[in-house]
């Protein structure tokens, strides 16, 4: 019988250290596949172990089918766990490894039929009488999954089960896991730092950072409507372009977003999303643009909702099926320091040994960052406004030579490094975040009195 899992304000602390998990609330429906996604050390594996009963809870409550479960032992919870390192007994055959939990539950019963049915489901019948040391990594992971499946658990808990495998095998087993869990209909909680796994497997993705839950949404929504700049930066390849910006809203004339050396004029009449930007006038903001939201084309080919920019080609990455063009538009990239943690280090600034000062700059960026539940962002300064074209500079302002925008193009587009190209930006796919990283455009769902 599959189970609903509910975590209510669950926290985990180790001694006096900051909480590894901080007031996390999450409900998982019976049969749902939820992925816990985040960088290393964000607390996702700790959450999984608390669900399994392998870690005590400092605060909060775990409910199974609506019933309190904090006091239940791992065996009483009836869940199966698949680990990153396979955790197979090397002296046992694969048959015995799969049947081991069944033997513990009922030593006198013959479990041969269930073991063979499980092996058939995973396509490992021919290796049942071998030992784990005689298998490839993919085969060992299938055996580990077989041991979990054989128990007919109420939930699967998977802790980065594919991270030790090569890329080709990961892709293959990912498809198998998706099909298998769908057939079994068992509630599954899957931990990974790989966004490709999360987006392709999960019914919903729960993004974590520094022990704090950032967003829980279906994969499409996590990508299309990130709730804060951390989620936007963590999801998507190549990473979203994040630029420092300021809104200009004159009494007469079009409202625009100043990117430093160029502006994005907003279309008139203003949409509901863009109207809300008026109150942000003069404040430092962060503009987010996915690589597919910008295309290389002249203004004459603009579609409704597109506005023109220009950029200088710095570098072209040929990917085979596409190319990633790195451009300098004269904008200032926004920094998301300490992408791995929601709690920046507030200790003394220290330079790395043997450094020439570059480490000190990074530390100063981190030191100036503000911390908040959604993530921390360092906006170094408000962009200045002028009419200089990209790549131009004045005596009192140094030239910008690094790329600040990555654009996805077709593989056949021939571009010359150092050449200037026209760009069209689709404002329908423009994200705006405040200086603390919270999304303000498109409008958050919880803005009162507005229908988004």
Helices and strands as residue ranges (DSSP letters): E 5-12, E 21-28, E 33-37, H 44-52, E 59-64, E 67-68, H 74-77, E 79-82, H 94-105, H 112-122, G 125-127, G 132-134, H 137-150, E 155-159, H 167-184, E 187-192, H 195-201, E 204-209, E 212-217, H 219-224, H 229-234, E 241-248, E 256-258, E 263-265, H 272-276, G 277-280, E 284-289, G 291-293, E 294-296, G 299-301, E 306-318, E 323-328, H 358-368, E 405-409, E 420-426, G 427-429, E 430-433, E 439-441
